[in-house]
């Protein structure tokens, strides 16, 4: 179980920080959490999470020549800036 070591809560209407994007990357790619669960951990709406994942999604090729989609926090930050 992943513990959230951040003791500050995001205020309503704030932009996502790079640290938030890294948390989304970990929760979405490694722990297979859905948008609602990620939103509860980050104190933001699930729609915000889904839009962020859509912005930072990359397509990777597997060794068997199939493709998979993953979220990249670096890509999400580049699109934001």
C-alpha positions, -999 to +999 in steps of 0.1 A: +000+000+000+014+034-010+014+060+017+010+096+009+037+116+027+024+149+016+007+167+045-007+197+026-040+195+007-045+211-027-069+240-027-099+239-051-090+254-085-052+249-081-032+236-110-015+202-107+021+204-096+049+182-111+048+161-079+011+155-084+018+143-120+045+119-107+020+105-082-006+101-110+021+083-131+028+058-102-008+052-093-020+048-129+009+028-144+021+007-115-009+003-092-036+002-118-059+026-099-089+042-116-095+080-120-118+081-089-092+065-066-064+087-079-086+118-075-093+109-038-056+105-031-047+139-047-078+157-035-090+166-069-119+156-092-117+125-113-123+145-144-091+165-137-072+132-135-087+118-167-079+150-186-043+150-172-038+113-182-052+121-217-027+150-221+003+129-209-004+096-226+023+080-247+023+049-268+050+023-262+059-007-282+061-041-265+087-068-274+060-087-293+053-057-315+020-048-298+014-013-284+004-002-249-005+032-235+010+047-204+010+081-187+042+101-186+045+128-160+072+145-180+050+146-211+021+160-190+043+187-176+056+197-211+021+200-224+012+222-194+041+245-199 
